[in-house]
Amino acid sequence: MAAEKIKENDYSLILHDLYLPPWGPESILETYKIARDTPIIAMSGTSSADLHRTAVSNGAKRFCSKSDMGGGNIVSIIAQVVPEIRPL
């Protein structure tokens, strides 16, 4: 269902939860194949160097632990990936 929405719409950014069922870290590659021109931020509740490498090597522009995305950090993270978005 997400793949259909990505194909049908022109998104500025995709936030991809790596472990949202039934997905896993390799699913980022499938998203990347569908949306090559759309920046992808991969996120997960867990963080490791291997998970980071897998996400980025499969097409994510950035990997973030969900704990890193609170308190306004999400805007800064998005601004790093989508330059036309400016933090407040």
Biopython code that builds the backbone (N, CA, C, O; Angstrom):
import numpy as np
from Bio.PDB.StructureBuilder import StructureBuilder

atoms = [
    (1, "MET", "N", (0.816, -1.182, 0.000)),
    (1, "MET", "CA", (0.000, 0.000, 0.000)),
    (1, "MET", "C", (0.872, 1.264, 0.000)),
    (1, "MET", "O", (0.567, 2.207, -0.731)),
    (2, "ALA", "N", (1.926, 1.309, 0.782)),
    (2, "ALA", "CA", (2.817, 2.474, 0.798)),
    (2, "ALA", "C", (3.455, 2.662, -0.566)),
    (2, "ALA", "O", (3.588, 3.792, -1.036)),
    (3, "ALA", "N", (3.853, 1.563, -1.213)),
    (3, "ALA", "CA", (4.478, 1.652, -2.534)),
    (3, "ALA", "C", (3.528, 2.302, -3.529)),
    (3, "ALA", "O", (3.954, 3.110, -4.354)),
    (4, "GLU", "N", (2.265, 1.965, -3.462)),
    (4, "GLU", "CA", (1.273, 2.566, -4.365)),
    (4, "GLU", "C", (1.167, 4.066, -4.129)),
    (4, "GLU", "O", (1.116, 4.842, -5.084)),
    (5, "LYS", "N", (1.134, 4.478, -2.875)),
    (5, "LYS", "CA", (1.049, 5.906, -2.539)),
    (5, "LYS", "C", (2.279, 6.660, -3.021)),
    (5, "LYS", "O", (2.170, 7.781, -3.519)),
    (6, "ILE", "N", (3.445, 6.048, -2.874)),
    (6, "ILE", "CA", (4.681, 6.691, -3.321)),
    (6, "ILE", "C", (4.666, 6.859, -4.835)),
    (6, "ILE", "O", (5.088, 7.895, -5.348)),
    (7, "LYS", "N", (4.185, 5.852, -5.553)),
    (7, "LYS", "CA", (4.108, 5.932, -7.013)),
    (7, "LYS", "C", (3.105, 6.982, -7.476)),
    (7, "LYS", "O", (3.310, 7.625, -8.506)),
    (8, "GLU", "N", (2.021, 7.160, -6.719)),
    (8, "GLU", "CA", (0.933, 8.055, -7.121)),
    (8, "GLU", "C", (1.175, 9.511, -6.752)),
    (8, "GLU", "O", (0.520, 10.396, -7.303)),
    (9, "ASN", "N", (2.101, 9.784, -5.832)),
    (9, "ASN", "CA", (2.288, 11.143, -5.310)),
    (9, "ASN", "C", (3.732, 11.600, -5.452)),
    (9, "ASN", "O", (4.657, 10.797, -5.570)),
    (10, "ASP", "N", (3.890, 12.907, -5.437)),
    (10, "ASP", "CA", (5.222, 13.506, -5.515)),
    (10, "ASP", "C", (5.576, 14.047, -4.129)),
    (10, "ASP", "O", (5.242, 15.185, -3.798)),
    (11, "TYR", "N", (6.244, 13.236, -3.333)),
    (11, "TYR", "CA", (6.595, 13.627, -1.981)),
    (11, "TYR", "C", (7.943, 14.343, -1.956)),
    (11, "TYR", "O", (8.814, 14.064, -2.780)),
    (12, "SER", "N", (8.114, 15.263, -1.012)),
    (12, "SER", "CA", (9.393, 15.958, -0.824)),
    (12, "SER", "C", (10.351, 15.142, 0.021)),
    (12, "SER", "O", (11.564, 15.339, -0.043)),
    (13, "LEU", "N", (9.811, 14.225, 0.816)),
    (13, "LEU", "CA", (10.600, 13.452, 1.767)),
    (13, "LEU", "C", (9.828, 12.208, 2.161)),
    (13, "LEU", "O", (8.600, 12.232, 2.242)),
    (14, "ILE", "N", (10.543, 11.126, 2.405)),
    (14, "ILE", "CA", (9.929, 9.909, 2.936)),
    (14, "ILE", "C", (10.623, 9.578, 4.254)),
    (14, "ILE", "O", (11.845, 9.438, 4.301)),
    (15, "LEU", "N", (9.840, 9.454, 5.322)),
    (15, "LEU", "CA", (10.341, 8.943, 6.610)),
    (15, "LEU", "C", (10.010, 7.458, 6.629)),
    (15, "LEU", "O", (8.840, 7.078, 6.583)),
    (16, "HIS", "N", (11.019, 6.636, 6.696)),
    (16, "HIS", "CA", (10.839, 5.198, 6.563)),
    (16, "HIS", "C", (11.216, 4.511, 7.871)),
    (16, "HIS", "O", (12.388, 4.478, 8.246)),
    (17, "ASP", "N", (10.223, 3.964, 8.560)),
    (17, "ASP", "CA", (10.473, 3.202, 9.785)),
    (17, "ASP", "C", (10.938, 1.811, 9.374)),
    (17, "ASP", "O", (10.190, 1.063, 8.743)),
    (18, "LEU", "N", (12.155, 1.468, 9.727)),
    (18, "LEU", "CA", (12.742, 0.217, 9.262)),
    (18, "LEU", "C", (12.097, -1.032, 9.836)),
    (18, "LEU", "O", (12.158, -2.095, 9.218)),
    (19, "TYR", "N", (11.492, -0.926, 10.982)),
    (19, "TYR", "CA", (10.919, -2.126, 11.594)),
    (19, "TYR", "C", (9.407, -2.082, 11.732)),
    (19, "TYR", "O", (8.827, -2.856, 12.493)),
    (20, "LEU", "N", (8.772, -1.190, 11.008)),
    (20, "LEU", "CA", (7.312, -1.191, 10.981)),
    (20, "LEU", "C", (6.887, -2.479, 10.272)),
    (20, "LEU", "O", (7.252, -2.694, 9.117)),
    (21, "PRO", "N", (6.124, -3.331, 10.947)),
    (21, "PRO", "CA", (5.783, -4.631, 10.352)),
    (21, "PRO", "C", (5.086, -4.459, 9.000)),
    (21, "PRO", "O", (4.271, -3.549, 8.851)),
    (22, "PRO", "N", (5.375, -5.277, 8.050)),
    (22, "PRO", "CA", (6.225, -6.474, 8.046)),
    (22, "PRO", "C", (7.635, -6.203, 7.547)),
    (22, "PRO", "O", (8.291, -7.132, 7.077)),
    (23, "TRP", "N", (8.119, -5.001, 7.626)),
    (23, "TRP", "CA", (9.391, -4.613, 7.028)),
    (23, "TRP", "C", (10.598, -4.951, 7.883)),
    (23, "TRP", "O", (10.469, -5.386, 9.027)),
    (24, "GLY", "N", (11.750, -4.748, 7.317)),
    (24, "GLY", "CA", (13.038, -4.895, 7.981)),
    (24, "GLY", "C", (13.992, -3.910, 7.338)),
    (24, "GLY", "O", (13.591, -3.173, 6.437)),
    (25, "PRO", "N", (15.227, -3.875, 7.768)),
    (25, "PRO", "CA", (16.157, -2.861, 7.264)),
    (25, "PRO", "C", (16.397, -2.922, 5.757)),
    (25, "PRO", "O", (16.713, -1.898, 5.150)),
    (26, "GLU", "N", (16.258, -4.080, 5.145)),
    (26, "GLU", "CA", (16.492, -4.193, 3.711)),
    (26, "GLU", "C", (15.355, -3.571, 2.898)),
    (26, "GLU", "O", (15.519, -3.323, 1.704)),
    (27, "SER", "N", (14.214, -3.317, 3.523)),
    (27, "SER", "CA", (13.064, -2.756, 2.811)),
    (27, "SER", "C", (13.332, -1.352, 2.280)),
    (27, "SER", "O", (12.629, -0.886, 1.384)),
    (28, "ILE", "N", (14.326, -0.683, 2.817)),
    (28, "ILE", "CA", (14.664, 0.657, 2.341)),
    (28, "ILE", "C", (15.042, 0.604, 0.862)),
    (28, "ILE", "O", (14.783, 1.559, 0.131)),
    (29, "LEU", "N", (15.647, -0.491, 0.411)),
    (29, "LEU", "CA", (16.028, -0.635, -0.989)),
    (29, "LEU", "C", (14.792, -0.627, -1.889)),
    (29, "LEU", "O", (14.809, -0.016, -2.957)),
    (30, "GLU", "N", (13.739, -1.292, -1.471)),
    (30, "GLU", "CA", (12.503, -1.306, -2.265)),
    (30, "GLU", "C", (11.905, 0.102, -2.353)),
    (30, "GLU", "O", (11.432, 0.513, -3.412)),
    (31, "THR", "N", (11.928, 0.825, -1.253)),
    (31, "THR", "CA", (11.438, 2.205, -1.263)),
    (31, "THR", "C", (12.297, 3.062, -2.177)),
    (31, "THR", "O", (11.775, 3.872, -2.942)),
    (32, "TYR", "N", (13.598, 2.890, -2.104)),
    (32, "TYR", "CA", (14.522, 3.664, -2.939)),
    (32, "TYR", "C", (14.283, 3.394, -4.425)),
    (32, "TYR", "O", (14.319, 4.324, -5.231)),
    (33, "LYS", "N", (14.044, 2.152, -4.793)),
    (33, "LYS", "CA", (13.791, 1.807, -6.198)),
    (33, "LYS", "C", (12.558, 2.523, -6.730)),
    (33, "LYS", "O", (12.525, 2.913, -7.897)),
    (34, "ILE", "N", (11.552, 2.698, -5.893)),
    (34, "ILE", "CA", (10.309, 3.352, -6.301)),
    (34, "ILE", "C", (10.475, 4.870, -6.345)),
    (34, "ILE", "O", (9.883, 5.535, -7.196)),
    (35, "ALA", "N", (11.274, 5.415, -5.439)),
    (35, "ALA", "CA", (11.343, 6.874, -5.260)),
    (35, "ALA", "C", (12.790, 7.366, -5.305)),
    (35, "ALA", "O", (13.248, 8.005, -4.358)),
    (36, "ARG", "N", (13.498, 7.087, -6.358)),
    (36, "ARG", "CA", (14.922, 7.446, -6.456)),
    (36, "ARG", "C", (15.193, 8.930, -6.278)),
    (36, "ARG", "O", (16.249, 9.306, -5.769)),
    (37, "ASP", "N", (14.263, 9.778, -6.686)),
    (37, "ASP", "CA", (14.478, 11.227, -6.603)),
    (37, "ASP", "C", (13.968, 11.843, -5.303)),
    (37, "ASP", "O", (14.079, 13.053, -5.106)),
    (38, "THR", "N", (13.418, 11.032, -4.427)),
    (38, "THR", "CA", (12.865, 11.527, -3.167)),
    (38, "THR", "C", (13.816, 11.162, -2.026)),
    (38, "THR", "O", (14.142, 9.989, -1.849)),
    (39, "PRO", "N", (14.266, 12.154, -1.251)),
    (39, "PRO", "CA", (15.137, 11.830, -0.114)),
    (39, "PRO", "C", (14.412, 10.946, 0.905)),
    (39, "PRO", "O", (13.230, 11.140, 1.188)),
    (40, "ILE", "N", (15.135, 9.987, 1.437)),
    (40, "ILE", "CA", (14.579, 9.057, 2.423)),
    (40, "ILE", "C", (15.378, 9.176, 3.712)),
    (40, "ILE", "O", (16.607, 9.102, 3.705)),
    (41, "ILE", "N", (14.663, 9.360, 4.819)),
    (41, "ILE", "CA", (15.262, 9.281, 6.147)),
    (41, "ILE", "C", (14.779, 7.978, 6.769)),
    (41, "ILE", "O", (13.583, 7.789, 6.993)),
    (42, "ALA", "N", (15.716, 7.087, 7.044)),
    (42, "ALA", "CA", (15.386, 5.823, 7.698)),
    (42, "ALA", "C", (15.446, 6.038, 9.202)),
    (42, "ALA", "O", (16.330, 6.730, 9.707)),
    (43, "MET", "N", (14.503, 5.442, 9.908)),
    (43, "MET", "CA", (14.499, 5.587, 11.364)),
    (43, "MET", "C", (14.161, 4.259, 12.009)),
    (43, "MET", "O", (13.532, 3.392, 11.402)),
    (44, "SER", "N", (14.590, 4.119, 13.241)),
    (44, "SER", "CA", (14.334, 2.906, 13.996)),
    (44, "SER", "C", (14.411, 3.210, 15.484)),
    (44, "SER", "O", (15.080, 4.153, 15.905)),
    (45, "GLY", "N", (13.728, 2.413, 16.257)),
    (45, "GLY", "CA", (13.801, 2.531, 17.708)),
    (45, "GLY", "C", (15.112, 2.007, 18.252)),
    (45, "GLY", "O", (15.490, 2.304, 19.386)),
    (46, "THR", "N", (15.807, 1.223, 17.435)),
    (46, "THR", "CA", (17.119, 0.714, 17.820)),
    (46, "THR", "C", (18.179, 1.357, 16.935)),
    (46, "THR", "O", (17.889, 1.791, 15.820)),
    (47, "SER", "N", (19.380, 1.415, 17.426)),
    (47, "SER", "CA", (20.450, 2.042, 16.663)),
    (47, "SER", "C", (21.701, 1.188, 16.754)),
    (47, "SER", "O", (22.080, 0.714, 17.825)),
    (48, "SER", "N", (22.326, 1.006, 15.614)),
    (48, "SER", "CA", (23.613, 0.308, 15.592)),
    (48, "SER", "C", (24.347, 0.734, 14.328)),
    (48, "SER", "O", (23.735, 1.222, 13.378)),
    (49, "ALA", "N", (25.637, 0.548, 14.324)),
    (49, "ALA", "CA", (26.440, 0.892, 13.149)),
    (49, "ALA", "C", (26.021, 0.042, 11.949)),
    (49, "ALA", "O", (25.970, 0.543, 10.826)),
    (50, "ASP", "N", (25.722, -1.232, 12.175)),
    (50, "ASP", "CA", (25.297, -2.105, 11.076)),
    (50, "ASP", "C", (23.968, -1.651, 10.477)),
    (50, "ASP", "O", (23.807, -1.632, 9.257)),
    (51, "LEU", "N", (23.027, -1.289, 11.329)),
    (51, "LEU", "CA", (21.724, -0.817, 10.859)),
    (51, "LEU", "C", (21.885, 0.477, 10.066)),
    (51, "LEU", "O", (21.259, 0.649, 9.021)),
    (52, "HIS", "N", (22.712, 1.374, 10.555)),
    (52, "HIS", "CA", (23.003, 2.627, 9.858)),
    (52, "HIS", "C", (23.587, 2.333, 8.478)),
    (52, "HIS", "O", (23.117, 2.874, 7.477)),
    (53, "ARG", "N", (24.596, 1.488, 8.422)),
    (53, "ARG", "CA", (25.233, 1.141, 7.139)),
    (53, "ARG", "C", (24.235, 0.510, 6.173)),
    (53, "ARG", "O", (24.213, 0.858, 4.993)),
    (54, "THR", "N", (23.411, -0.410, 6.661)),
    (54, "THR", "CA", (22.423, -1.069, 5.806)),
    (54, "THR", "C", (21.456, -0.057, 5.225)),
    (54, "THR", "O", (21.172, -0.089, 4.027)),
    (55, "ALA", "N", (20.947, 0.839, 6.049)),
    (55, "ALA", "CA", (19.985, 1.834, 5.583)),
    (55, "ALA", "C", (20.599, 2.752, 4.539)),
    (55, "ALA", "O", (20.010, 2.964, 3.479)),
    (56, "VAL", "N", (21.763, 3.293, 4.822)),
    (56, "VAL", "CA", (22.402, 4.245, 3.904)),
    (56, "VAL", "C", (22.866, 3.544, 2.622)),
    (56, "VAL", "O", (22.718, 4.097, 1.532)),
    (57, "SER", "N", (23.416, 2.354, 2.739)),
    (57, "SER", "CA", (23.881, 1.653, 1.536)),
    (57, "SER", "C", (22.726, 1.211, 0.647)),
    (57, "SER", "O", (22.928, 0.926, -0.533)),
    (58, "ASN", "N", (21.518, 1.153, 1.203)),
    (58, "ASN", "CA", (20.344, 0.767, 0.423)),
    (58, "ASN", "C", (19.515, 1.964, -0.037)),
    (58, "ASN", "O", (18.414, 1.778, -0.554)),
    (59, "GLY", "N", (20.015, 3.181, 0.136)),
    (59, "GLY", "CA", (19.342, 4.330, -0.459)),
    (59, "GLY", "C", (18.895, 5.439, 0.467)),
    (59, "GLY", "O", (18.474, 6.493, -0.009)),
    (60, "ALA", "N", (18.969, 5.242, 1.766)),
    (60, "ALA", "CA", (18.561, 6.321, 2.678)),
    (60, "ALA", "C", (19.600, 7.441, 2.662)),
    (60, "ALA", "O", (20.802, 7.180, 2.603)),
    (61, "LYS", "N", (19.137, 8.678, 2.714)),
    (61, "LYS", "CA", (20.050, 9.816, 2.809)),
    (61, "LYS", "C", (20.585, 9.958, 4.223)),
    (61, "LYS", "O", (21.677, 10.482, 4.444)),
    (62, "ARG", "N", (19.794, 9.481, 5.177)),
    (62, "ARG", "CA", (20.155, 9.632, 6.590)),
    (62, "ARG", "C", (19.497, 8.530, 7.394)),
    (62, "ARG", "O", (18.397, 8.090, 7.060)),
    (63, "PHE", "N", (20.153, 8.082, 8.445)),
    (63, "PHE", "CA", (19.574, 7.147, 9.400)),
    (63, "PHE", "C", (19.516, 7.833, 10.751)),
    (63, "PHE", "O", (20.478, 8.481, 11.164)),
    (64, "CYS", "N", (18.394, 7.695, 11.443)),
    (64, "CYS", "CA", (18.239, 8.288, 12.777)),
    (64, "CYS", "C", (17.567, 7.306, 13.710)),
    (64, "CYS", "O", (16.654, 6.578, 13.322)),
    (65, "SER", "N", (18.029, 7.298, 14.932)),
    (65, "SER", "CA", (17.319, 6.599, 15.986)),
    (65, "SER", "C", (16.119, 7.459, 16.366)),
    (65, "SER", "O", (16.215, 8.686, 16.377)),
    (66, "LYS", "N", (15.006, 6.833, 16.672)),
    (66, "LYS", "CA", (13.822, 7.608, 17.050)),
    (66, "LYS", "C", (14.100, 8.491, 18.260)),
    (66, "LYS", "O", (13.503, 9.560, 18.388)),
    (67, "SER", "N", (14.980, 8.072, 19.135)),
    (67, "SER", "CA", (15.299, 8.880, 20.314)),
    (67, "SER", "C", (16.031, 10.168, 19.936)),
    (67, "SER", "O", (16.028, 11.127, 20.707)),
    (68, "ASP", "N", (16.654, 10.199, 18.764)),
    (68, "ASP", "CA", (17.349, 11.406, 18.292)),
    (68, "ASP", "C", (16.411, 12.421, 17.637)),
    (68, "ASP", "O", (16.826, 13.536, 17.320)),
    (69, "MET", "N", (15.153, 12.037, 17.435)),
    (69, "MET", "CA", (14.255, 12.861, 16.635)),
    (69, "MET", "C", (13.325, 13.740, 17.461)),
    (69, "MET", "O", (12.488, 14.440, 16.892)),
    (70, "GLY", "N", (13.444, 13.725, 18.758)),
    (70, "GLY", "CA", (12.555, 14.511, 19.606)),
    (70, "GLY", "C", (13.026, 15.932, 19.815)),
    (70, "GLY", "O", (14.138, 16.296, 19.432)),
    (71, "GLY", "N", (12.169, 16.731, 20.426)),
    (71, "GLY", "CA", (12.531, 18.069, 20.870)),
    (71, "GLY", "C", (13.028, 19.011, 19.797)),
    (71, "GLY", "O", (13.958, 19.779, 20.044)),
    (72, "GLY", "N", (12.447, 18.979, 18.631)),
    (72, "GLY", "CA", (12.856, 19.890, 17.579)),
    (72, "GLY", "C", (13.987, 19.374, 16.708)),
    (72, "GLY", "O", (14.272, 19.957, 15.662)),
    (73, "ASN", "N", (14.637, 18.294, 17.119)),
    (73, "ASN", "CA", (15.718, 17.735, 16.309)),
    (73, "ASN", "C", (15.224, 17.265, 14.946)),
    (73, "ASN", "O", (15.973, 17.298, 13.970)),
    (74, "ILE", "N", (13.971, 16.830, 14.875)),
    (74, "ILE", "CA", (13.446, 16.321, 13.610)),
    (74, "ILE", "C", (13.502, 17.394, 12.522)),
    (74, "ILE", "O", (13.782, 17.082, 11.365)),
    (75, "VAL", "N", (13.244, 18.640, 12.875)),
    (75, "VAL", "CA", (13.293, 19.721, 11.890)),
    (75, "VAL", "C", (14.720, 19.909, 11.382)),
    (75, "VAL", "O", (14.931, 20.088, 10.183)),
    (76, "SER", "N", (15.685, 19.869, 12.270)),
    (76, "SER", "CA", (17.090, 19.994, 11.866)),
    (76, "SER", "C", (17.527, 18.825, 10.998)),
    (76, "SER", "O", (18.249, 19.007, 10.018)),
    (77, "ILE", "N", (17.094, 17.640, 11.354)),
    (77, "ILE", "CA", (17.441, 16.443, 10.580)),
    (77, "ILE", "C", (16.846, 16.539, 9.181)),
    (77, "ILE", "O", (17.529, 16.267, 8.193)),
    (78, "ILE", "N", (15.580, 16.925, 9.095)),
    (78, "ILE", "CA", (14.930, 17.068, 7.793)),
    (78, "ILE", "C", (15.607, 18.163, 6.979)),
    (78, "ILE", "O", (15.804, 17.995, 5.775)),
    (79, "ALA", "N", (15.965, 19.272, 7.601)),
    (79, "ALA", "CA", (16.618, 20.382, 6.891)),
    (79, "ALA", "C", (17.971, 19.961, 6.318)),
    (79, "ALA", "O", (18.403, 20.515, 5.307)),
    (80, "GLN", "N", (18.637, 19.009, 6.932)),
    (80, "GLN", "CA", (19.905, 18.521, 6.395)),
    (80, "GLN", "C", (19.702, 17.720, 5.114)),
    (80, "GLN", "O", (20.584, 17.665, 4.258)),
    (81, "VAL", "N", (18.538, 17.104, 4.994)),
    (81, "VAL", "CA", (18.245, 16.245, 3.849)),
    (81, "VAL", "C", (17.478, 16.996, 2.755)),
    (81, "VAL", "O", (17.670, 16.742, 1.566)),
    (82, "VAL", "N", (16.621, 17.907, 3.163)),
    (82, "VAL", "CA", (15.818, 18.712, 2.233)),
    (82, "VAL", "C", (16.175, 20.175, 2.466)),
    (82, "VAL", "O", (15.568, 20.828, 3.314)),
    (83, "PRO", "N", (17.147, 20.699, 1.729)),
    (83, "PRO", "CA", (17.691, 22.044, 2.022)),
    (83, "PRO", "C", (16.676, 23.185, 2.004)),
    (83, "PRO", "O", (16.866, 24.184, 2.697)),
    (84, "GLU", "N", (15.607, 23.054, 1.227)),
    (84, "GLU", "CA", (14.640, 24.158, 1.198)),
    (84, "GLU", "C", (13.809, 24.263, 2.475)),
    (84, "GLU", "O", (13.066, 25.229, 2.649)),
    (85, "ILE", "N", (13.926, 23.289, 3.361)),
    (85, "ILE", "CA", (13.266, 23.368, 4.656)),
    (85, "ILE", "C", (14.252, 23.979, 5.647)),
    (85, "ILE", "O", (15.360, 23.469, 5.817)),
    (86, "ARG", "N", (13.867, 25.033, 6.279)),
    (86, "ARG", "CA", (14.748, 25.739, 7.211)),
    (86, "ARG", "C", (14.256, 25.556, 8.639)),
    (86, "ARG", "O", (13.062, 25.691, 8.906)),
    (87, "PRO", "N", (15.175, 25.249, 9.565)),
    (87, "PRO", "CA", (14.791, 25.157, 10.965)),
    (87, "PRO", "C", (14.351, 26.534, 11.481)),
    (87, "PRO", "O", (14.822, 27.571, 11.013)),
    (88, "LEU", "N", (13.443, 26.514, 12.450)),
    (88, "LEU", "CA", (12.968, 27.771, 13.070)),
    (88, "LEU", "C", (13.999, 28.330, 13.997)),
    (88, "LEU", "O", (13.780, 29.377, 14.606)),
]
sb = StructureBuilder()
sb.init_structure("model")
sb.init_model(0)
sb.init_chain("A")
sb.init_seg("    ")
for serial, (resi, resn, name, xyz) in enumerate(atoms, 1):
    if name == "N":
        sb.init_residue(resn, " ", resi, " ")
    sb.init_atom(name, np.array(xyz, "f"), 0.0, 1.0, " ", f" {name:<3s}", serial, name[0])
structure = sb.get_structure()
